[in-house]
Amino acid sequence: MRFWLMKSEPEVFSWTDLVARGETGEEWDGVRNYQARNYMREMKLGDRAFFYHSQSDKAVVGICEVIAAAHPDSTTDDPRWDCVDVRARQAFETPVTLAMVKAEPGLAEMALLRQSRLSVQPVTTEEWRIVCTMGGVDP
């Protein structure tokens, strides 16, 4: 299993929206960045991802699970764009803010800090453990 971080503007699609989708989950559509798309193409069923509220909150608020491997994005006819489907797994007890990530020495190399504009990015096993612990959930 691999770990990821997926960003969404909460005003567009929030953690609460994903939770409301239940077990059927939701397509992670609308991504129009080649690197983010390529990361989604690497995702496998069962991989876990941090759900990150970008823009206003700037915080990891939960964990989602990949439930459908990369497939054509239904929001476009352009064959270059793929997406995965995800469902909510667990909310964080304490949101892990960007400021908290920046303050944690063990996360200094995290893609969230180095490639801040990338909406889908890999997370190492150690980064996963640290962020989960900070958020009050069992890694």
Buried (B, 14 or more C-beta within 10 A) or exposed (E): EBBBBBBBEBEEBBBEEBBEBEEEBBBBBBBEEEEBBEBBEBBEEEBBBBBBBBEEBBBBBBBBBBBBBBEBBEEEEEEEBBBBBBBBBBBBEEBBBBEBBEEBEBBEEBBBEEEEEBBBBBBBEBBBBBBBBBBEBEB
